[in-house]
Amino acid sequence: MRAVSLVSPKKKSTWQHAVRLVLALLLVLCFLMPMFQIGAWKNVSLKNGLQGNGISMPSAVAQLNAQLQTIVRKAKLTDGVTTPVTTAAQPLIMTAIAATFGLIAAFLMFLMCFAENLGVRVARHRKVLFTVLGVTSAILLLVGAFNFQAFAQTIRDAAASTDEALIKVTTKLYQNDAVPAMTVTAWVWLGFAGMLLMAAIQWLPEKKGALQKSLLWFVVPALTMYTSFVIVPAISSIYLAFTSYDGITEASMRFIGFDNFVNIFGSARFHSATLNTIIIAAAFTVLVNVIALALAVAVDKVRWCKNIFRSGFYLPVLISGVIAGFIWRIMFNYSFGVVNYVLNVIGLGSVKFIDTMPNALLSIIFVLLWKNAGYYMIIYLAALQSISTDLLEAASIDGANSRQSFRHITIPMLAGSFTINLTLALINGLKIYDEIAILTDGGPGFSTETITYMVYKVAFGEMRQGYGTAMAVILFLIILVFGGFQSTMLRKKEVQL
């Protein structure tokens, strides 16, 4: 049998790949979940808290047998005397072997399915290997399940027995005179059926298909999680925008139609927040791209310590928005801030950066530029380094100076980067929250509130979830329209360039 081959396997149809991957994941789950819920493992010896599952079953079985022997000795039975309980516990070794082998087989199957979907054939006789692993695991599971059921029945019979020896054993075996519930869970039968199905599916006729399409199934787990915890809650919460829900009591969830939206569009506070959002987004989008492009060109041209400059400009990106807000709030402090200290030293006097308008709004934009310019710089820098030097040399030979080369060669070659950075900057500018929450808390008054921050304040501060959700829906539509329009126009511009 060949261990690993780099020859691409025969292409299967997409549905066969899907079934195999899902089955492999299900089998791993079956053997990782608690398989044989033996309550006696938790209660035996009254203190040791043993639990049985697919990984620790061998050690749990060994401890169970040892504890039963200890209990028999403590019951002061005659030496050499055994009970049906201790006798029935011995075959549980097979149960432990079955669980361990099944777990190993499930992991092997998953790894082989994963490798084959990447185009690497793990074994020459794959069908035989999958069949042997599947059938053997299924048989062992069946034997282990029957052994466990026999043990469970013996425990139940012992609890109901009038035999003096069994009474002594069961009195010490159970807590509070309660017989633990011991059953074979559905995970065992799922594992049994899955192993047989995995063996059978290997012998289905193979059809030619696009192997690359099967790779899409690797996206399914992440897509499922994202859909379950982001997309579905987001869509379902839209209903709240048409209610008077306060976020606490169900009685407040009354359908009120478009009242929230009518109140929002008539609110002067929302108009102010919308204006602030547009100002910040527009200023941030333009300025951060200008600064990032300038930094990228500077770093690309520098000859010494290039990595140090890259790291220095990118470092603020690694700082969270909350931490950045606290740093600059202290530095902008009117009484003891570093910035005002420097201004006083040079004779300009202290300035109220975050306490008055429009300084507060300008301070927020400055912090956003300081924190995020390095991120967009990296994208521009990657694009600059991908420009062929032959083009620049040819332009130089033709008599173009550096300014002309930058305008007619570099800028057009950066069209794709402009589309990405301008779109990302606009979306991030429309969603700004962290820096405002820490620097100004929306103040002074409501003068630096944005839509995102107002959504938070209204929904969680004023306990008007329905009203806040309606504003969130409006913000989503704004981002969708502005982002989509900008992206479309920039892509058309790419083609022209």
C-alpha positions in Angstrom: 0.0 0.0 0.0 1.4 3.3 -1.0 1.4 5.9 1.8 1.1 9.1 -0.1 0.7 9.9 -3.8 0.7 13.2 -5.5 -1.4 11.9 -8.4 -4.8 13.5 -8.5 -7.6 11.1 -7.6 -10.5 10.3 -9.9 -13.0 13.1 -9.9 -16.2 12.4 -8.1 -19.4 14.3 -8.5 -19.9 17.2 -6.1 -22.7 15.5 -4.1 -20.5 12.5 -3.3 -17.7 14.8 -2.0 -20.3 16.7 0.0 -21.7 13.5 1.6 -18.3 12.2 2.4 -17.2 15.4 4.1 -20.4 15.8 6.1 -20.2 12.1 7.1 -16.6 12.4 8.2 -17.4 15.5 10.3 -20.4 13.8 11.8 -18.4 10.7 12.8 -15.7 12.8 14.5 -18.5 14.6 16.4 -20.1 11.2 17.4 -16.9 10.0 19.0 -16.0 13.3 20.6 -19.4 13.7 22.3 -20.2 11.7 25.4 -21.2 8.3 23.9 -21.9 5.9 26.8 -23.6 7.9 29.6 -22.7 5.6 32.5 -24.0 7.4 35.6 -22.3 4.8 37.8 -18.9 6.2 36.6 -19.9 9.6 38.1 -21.3 8.1 41.3 -19.0 5.2 42.1 -16.9 5.7 45.2 -19.2 8.7 45.9 -16.4 11.2 45.3 -14.2 10.5 42.3 -16.7 12.1 39.8 -15.8 9.8 36.9 -17.3 10.6 33.5 -17.3 8.4 30.4 -16.8 9.6 26.9 -15.1 8.6 23.7 -11.7 9.8 24.7 -11.4 8.9 28.4 -13.3 5.6 28.3 -10.3 3.3 28.7 -9.1 5.0 31.8 -12.7 5.3 33.1 -13.3 1.6 32.7 -10.1 0.8 34.5 -11.0 3.2 37.4 -14.5 1.7 37.5 -13.2 -1.8 37.9 -10.8 -0.7 40.6 -13.5 1.1 42.5 -15.9 -1.8 42.3 -13.2 -4.1 43.8 -12.7 -1.5 46.5 -16.4 -1.4 47.2 -16.6 -5.2 47.4 -13.8 -5.2 50.0 -15.4 -2.4 52.0 -18.6 -4.4 52.0 -16.7 -7.0 54.0 -17.7 -9.9 51.7 -15.8 -13.2 52.0 -12.5 -13.2 50.1 -12.9 -14.5 46.6 -16.6 -13.8 46.5 -17.7 -11.8 43.4 -21.0 -10.2 42.6 -22.9 -9.9 39.3 -22.0 -6.2 39.3 -18.2 -6.8 39.3 -18.5 -9.6 36.8 -20.6 -7.5 34.3 -18.1 -4.7 34.5 -15.3 -6.7 32.9 -16.8 -6.7 29.4 -16.8 -2.9 29.5 -13.2 -3.1 28.4 -14.6 -3.9 24.9 -16.7 -0.8 25.1 -13.7 1.3 25.8 -11.8 -0.4 22.9 -14.7 0.3 20.6 -14.9 3.9 21.4 -11.1 4.5 21.1 -10.9 2.7 17.8 -13.9 4.5 16.4 -12.5 7.9 17.4 -9.2 7.1 15.6 -11.0 5.7 12.6 -13.2 8.8 12.3 -10.2 11.1 12.4 -8.4 9.1 9.8 -11.4 9.2 7.5 -11.7 13.0 7.9 -8.0 13.6 7.2 -8.2 11.4 4.1 -11.3 13.2 2.8 -9.6 16.5 3.5 -6.5 15.5 1.7 -8.3 14.1 -1.4 -10.3 17.3 -1.8 -6.9 19.1 -2.0 -5.9 16.7 -4.8 -3.7 14.4 -2.8 -4.5 10.7 -2.9 -3.6 9.3 0.5 -3.8 5.5 -0.2 -3.8 3.5 -3.4 -6.6 1.1 -2.1 -8.7 3.8 -0.6 -12.0 1.9 -1.0 -10.7 -1.1 0.9 -9.2 1.0 3.6 -12.4 3.0 4.2 -14.5 -0.2 4.1 -12.3 -1.9 6.7 -12.2 1.1 9.0 -16.0 1.6 8.7 -17.1 -2.0 9.1 -14.7 -2.8 11.9 -15.7 0.4 13.8 -19.4 -0.4 13.3 -18.9 -4.0 14.6 -16.9 -2.9 17.6 -19.5 -0.2 18.4 -22.3 -2.7 18.3 -20.4 -5.1 20.6 -19.5 -2.3 23.0 -23.1 -1.1 23.1 -24.5 -4.5 23.9 -21.8 -5.0 26.6 -22.8 -1.7 28.1 -26.5 -2.5 28.0 -25.8 -5.8 29.8 -23.9 -4.0 32.5 -26.7 -1.4 32.9 -29.3 -4.2 33.2 -27.1 -5.9 35.8 -26.9 -2.7 37.9 -30.7 -2.3 37.7 -31.2 -5.9 38.8 -28.7 -5.6 41.6 -30.5 -2.5 42.9 -33.8 -4.4 43.1 -32.2 -7.6 44.6 -32.7 -8.8 48.1 -29.3 -10.6 48.2 -27.4 -9.4 51.2 -24.1 -9.2 49.4 -25.6 -7.1 46.6 -27.3 -4.8 49.1 -23.9 -4.1 50.7 -22.4 -3.3 47.3 -25.2 -1.2 45.9 -25.5 0.8 49.2 -22.0 2.0 48.7 -22.2 2.2 45.0 -25.1 4.8 44.7 -25.5 8.3 46.1 -28.7 9.1 48.0 -30.0 5.5 47.2 -30.7 6.6 43.6 -29.9 4.3 40.7 -28.3 6.4 38.0 -29.8 6.5 34.5 -27.7 4.4 32.2 -28.5 4.3 28.5 -26.8 4.2 25.2 -27.2 7.6 23.6 -28.2 8.4 20.1 -24.6 9.4 19.3 -23.6 5.7 19.4 -26.3 4.7 16.8 -25.4 7.7 14.6 -21.8 6.6 14.7 -22.8 3.0 13.9 -24.9 4.0 10.9 -22.4 6.6 9.8 -19.5 4.1 9.7 -21.6 1.6 7.6 -22.7 4.4 5.2 -19.1 5.7 4.9 -18.0 2.2 3.9 -20.9 1.8 1.4 -20.5 5.1 -0.3 -17.0 4.2 -1.4 -18.4 1.6 -3.8 -20.9 3.9 -5.6 -20.1 4.5 -9.3 -17.8 7.5 -9.7 -18.8 10.3 -12.1 -16.7 12.9 -13.6 -17.2 16.3 -12.2 -15.4 19.5 -11.2 -13.3 18.6 -8.2 -12.7 22.3 -7.5 -16.4 22.7 -6.9 -16.2 20.3 -4.0 -13.8 22.6 -2.3 -16.7 25.0 -1.7 -17.9 22.6 0.9 -15.0 23.6 3.1 -16.7 27.0 3.3 -20.0 25.4 4.6 -19.0 25.2 8.4 -17.9 28.9 8.5 -20.8 30.0 6.4 -23.2 28.1 8.6 -21.8 29.7 11.7 -21.8 33.2 10.1 -25.4 32.7 8.9 -26.6 31.4 12.2 -25.1 34.1 14.4 -24.9 37.1 12.1 -27.1 37.0 9.1 -30.2 35.4 10.6 -30.2 37.6 13.8 -29.7 40.7 11.7 -32.6 39.8 9.4 -34.9 38.7 12.2 -34.1 41.9 14.1 -35.5 44.1 11.3 -39.0 43.3 12.7 -38.0 45.1 15.9 -37.8 48.3 13.8 -41.5 48.2 13.5 -42.2 47.7 17.2 -42.1 49.7 20.4 -39.8 47.1 22.0 -37.8 48.4 25.0 -35.3 45.5 25.1 -36.6 44.1 28.4 -40.3 43.2 28.5 -42.2 41.2 25.9 -45.3 43.3 26.6 -43.6 46.3 25.1 -43.2 44.6 21.7 -46.2 46.1 20.0 -46.3 46.5 16.2 -46.4 50.2 15.5 -45.8 50.2 11.7 -43.6 53.0 10.4 -43.9 55.3 13.5 -40.2 54.8 14.4 -39.1 55.8 11.0 -41.4 58.9 10.9 -40.0 60.0 14.3 -36.4 59.4 13.2 -36.7 61.5 10.1 -38.4 64.3 12.1 -35.7 64.2 14.8 -33.2 67.1 14.9 -30.8 64.9 16.8 -30.8 62.3 14.0 -30.2 65.0 11.4 -27.2 66.2 13.4 -25.9 62.6 13.7 -26.4 62.1 10.0 -24.5 65.2 9.2 -21.6 64.3 11.5 -21.5 60.8 10.0 -21.2 62.2 6.4 -18.6 64.8 7.4 -16.4 62.2 9.2 -16.9 59.6 6.5 -16.1 62.0 3.7 -13.1 63.6 5.4 -11.7 60.2 6.5 -12.1 58.6 3.1 -10.3 61.4 1.2 -7.6 62.2 3.8 -6.7 58.7 4.8 -6.1 57.6 1.2 -4.0 60.7 0.5 -1.9 60.1 3.6 -1.7 56.4 3.0 -0.6 56.8 -0.6 2.1 59.4 0.4 3.4 57.0 3.1 3.4 54.1 0.7 5.4 56.0 -1.9 7.8 57.3 0.8 8.4 53.8 2.2 8.8 52.3 -1.3 11.5 54.9 -2.2 13.4 54.7 1.1 16.7 52.7 0.9 17.6 52.3 4.6 15.6 50.8 7.4 12.6 50.2 5.2 11.1 47.5 7.5 11.4 49.9 10.5 9.4 52.6 8.7 6.8 50.0 7.6 6.4 48.7 11.1 6.3 52.2 12.6 3.5 53.4 10.3 1.5 50.2 10.7 1.9 49.9 14.5 -1.2 52.1 15.3 -3.4 49.7 13.3 -2.7 47.0 15.9 -4.1 49.2 18.7 -7.8 48.8 19.4 -10.1 51.7 18.9 -10.8 51.9 22.6 -7.2 52.0 23.6 -6.4 54.6 20.9 -9.3 56.7 22.2 -8.0 56.6 25.8 -4.4 57.4 24.6 -5.5 60.5 22.7 -8.1 61.5 25.3 -5.3 61.8 27.9 -3.0 63.6 25.3 -5.7 66.1 24.4 -6.6 66.8 28.0 -6.8 70.6 28.6 -5.1 70.6 32.0 -2.3 68.1 31.8 -2.3 66.7 28.2 1.0 66.3 26.4 -0.3 68.2 23.3 -1.3 71.3 25.3 2.0 71.1 27.3 3.9 71.4 24.1 1.7 74.2 22.8 2.3 76.1 26.1 6.0 75.6 25.8 6.1 77.1 22.3 3.9 79.9 23.4 0.6 79.1 21.6 -1.5 78.4 24.7 -3.8 75.5 25.6 -6.6 74.4 23.3 -9.8 72.6 24.2 -9.5 69.8 21.7 -12.4 67.6 22.7 -14.6 70.0 24.7 -15.7 72.4 22.1 -16.9 72.4 18.5 -15.5 72.1 15.8 -12.3 71.0 17.6 -14.0 67.9 18.9 -15.0 66.7 15.5 -11.6 67.5 14.0 -9.9 65.6 16.9 -11.9 62.5 16.1 -11.0 62.7 12.4 -7.3 63.1 13.4 -7.3 60.1 15.7 -9.0 58.0 12.9 -6.3 59.1 10.4 -3.5 58.3 12.9 -4.8 54.9 13.7 -5.9 53.7 10.2 -3.5 55.2 7.7 -1.0 52.3 8.1 -3.6 49.8 7.1 -4.3 51.4 3.7 -0.6 52.2 3.3 0.1 48.4 3.2 -2.4 47.9 0.3 -0.9 50.8 -1.7 2.6 49.6 -1.0 1.8 46.1 -2.3 0.4 47.5 -5.5 3.4 49.8 -5.9 5.8 47.0 -5.6 3.9 45.0 -8.2 4.4 47.7 -10.9 6.9 46.5 -13.5 10.1 48.5 -13.4 10.3 48.1 -17.2 7.4 50.5 -17.6 9.1 53.2 -15.4 12.4 52.7 -17.2 10.7 53.0 -20.6 9.0 56.2 -19.5 12.3 57.6 -18.3 14.0 56.8 -21.6 11.2 58.6 -23.4 12.0 61.7 -21.3 9.3 61.6 -18.7 10.2 63.1 -15.3 9.2 61.5 -12.0 6.0 63.6 -11.7 4.9 62.5 -15.2 5.7 58.9 -14.5 3.7 59.0 -11.3 0.7 60.6 -13.0 0.6 58.5 -16.2 2.0 55.1 -15.0 1.8 54.7 -11.3 -1.7 56.2 -10.7 -3.4 54.1 -13.4 -1.6 50.9 -12.2 -3.0 51.7 -8.7 -6.6 51.8 -9.9 -7.6 48.5 -8.3 -6.1 49.6 -5.0 -8.0 52.9 -5.1 -11.2 51.0 -5.5 -10.5 48.7 -2.5 -9.2 51.5 -0.2 -11.8 54.1 -1.0 -14.6 51.6 -0.5 -13.2 50.3 2.8 -12.5 53.7 4.1 -16.0 55.0 3.3 -17.7 52.0 5.0 -15.4 52.2 8.0 -16.0 56.0 8.2 -19.8 55.5 8.2 -19.5 53.0 11.0 -17.2 54.9 13.4 -18.0 54.2 17.0 -15.1 53.4 19.3 -13.2 56.6 19.1 -16.3 58.7 19.6 -17.4 56.7 22.6 -14.1 57.2 24.4 -13.0 60.7 23.2 -16.2 62.7 23.4 -19.1 60.4 24.4 -21.0 62.2 21.7 -20.5 65.6 23.2 -20.4 68.3 23.9 -24.1 67.8 24.0 -25.0 65.7 20.9 -22.6 67.6 18.6 -20.3 64.7 17.8 -22.8 61.9 17.7 -22.8 59.7 14.6 -25.6 57.4 13.6 -23.8 54.3 14.9 -23.2 55.9 18.3 -26.8 57.2 18.5 -28.1 53.7 17.8 -26.1 52.5 20.8 -27.2 55.3 23.1 -30.9 55.1 22.1 -31.2 51.3 22.1 -29.2 50.5 25.3 -28.9 53.8 27.1 -32.5 55.0 26.7 -34.0 51.4 26.4 -35.7 52.0 23.1 -34.6 48.9 21.1 -37.2 49.3 18.4 -36.3 52.9 17.8 -32.6 52.0 17.8 -33.1 49.1 15.4 -34.9 51.4 13.0 -31.9 53.7 12.9 -29.6 50.7 12.4 -31.7 49.7 9.3 -31.4 53.3 8.0 -27.6 53.2 8.5 -27.4 49.8 6.7 -29.3 51.3 3.7 -27.0 54.3 3.7 -23.9 52.1 3.7 -25.4 49.9 1.0 -26.3 52.8 -1.3 -23.1 54.9 -0.8 -20.8 51.9 -0.8 -22.4 50.3 -3.8 -22.5 53.5 -5.8 -18.9 54.3 -5.0 -17.6 50.8 -5.9 -19.5 50.8 -9.2 -18.1 54.2 -10.2 -14.6 53.3 -9.3 -14.7 50.0 -11.2 -15.9 51.9 -14.3 -13.0 54.2 -13.8 -10.6 51.3 -13.6 -11.7 50.2 -17.0 -11.1 53.7 -18.4 -7.7 53.9 -16.9 
